[in-house]
């Protein structure tokens, strides 16, 4: 500060040189907390992204009237677990129902393929043998009963998913024949007659198909809702766990801060003067924060009025070092922001590094500043 235009430099060592082992131990604990905070931040991001994407507000047990909602959700989750236990059984039942529909459709199919006019449609059209050189120009998707049968019996996942897909291919067989051959052609006439017979028999099976499709849709909707509820419950639990873990981090930071303050040596008269001068260089908001530090350690202190006088010599060593930590960090941050704002906007890599440094500073701030009192009690220390 002597003869300098910039803010005063407050870099007096806090811990005596002979206590380097203790300093290293404290630094290691800070690093561990930094890693933990980074992990919690990732979990918090995951929770925020979930509620943002689902447009669902995070449950808040602090708000009145929410206990009933929490109980309702717990009840739904309990019922969901029971439904999930039955999901395998219901899926197996659904497969059996679909197999029964396939069997009934197979019976219908045999009635059509056993008709005396079905022979031209049993195998793929012999385009070369019959000299049908324009067949593939007219017919986009050839189809026959042997192809349908192979697809019905497929076990590699390429088979039909439902009865309607088979029905569509059966119709395609006859419509292809009617499209390629003129109305008076025998193949056209046979295809039209068999198609009419198929449609008549299909109408008899259709109500069962409609019922099964409706049931499957309802089961899928129920499963989707169950998965959503399960995700909400999981993320709600994650949010509650994060709250307790963050409280534990706050507690650890408070313990570390007290350990550091206990090891602080007595501040010299010159240091007190430099601290008082440095406080005057703070912004109005930061000055108010400094006054809050004084008030937190001196309940009788009143920070009211436009002008507030603080007797530096009357403050406890703990308060002085808290102020020193706060003022030093604040002034350094102001200087850094003034010189690196432009560079930060043009370099993504530096942005990421600055973000990590900022989080580390926030962890270290816990050692330097007394956080405001939390209104939420921590179960492990609620009697303190």
HELIX and SHEET records of a PDB file:
HELIX    1   1 UNK A   17  UNK A   19  5                                   3    
HELIX    2   2 UNK A   20  UNK A   54  1                                  35    
HELIX    3   3 UNK A   66  UNK A  113  1                                  48    
HELIX    4   4 UNK A  119  UNK A  121  5                                   3    
HELIX    5   5 UNK A  135  UNK A  138  1                                   4    
HELIX    6   6 UNK A  145  UNK A  152  1                                   8    
HELIX    7   7 UNK A  163  UNK A  180  1                                  18    
HELIX    8   8 UNK A  186  UNK A  262  1                                  77    
HELIX    9   9 UNK A  269  UNK A  279  1                                  11    
HELIX   10  10 UNK A  284  UNK A  297  1                                  14    
HELIX   11  11 UNK A  312  UNK A  314  5                                   3    
HELIX   12  12 UNK A  317  UNK A  346  1                                  30    
HELIX   13  13 UNK A  348  UNK A  368  1                                  21    
HELIX   14  14 UNK A  379  UNK A  381  5                                   3    
END                                                                             
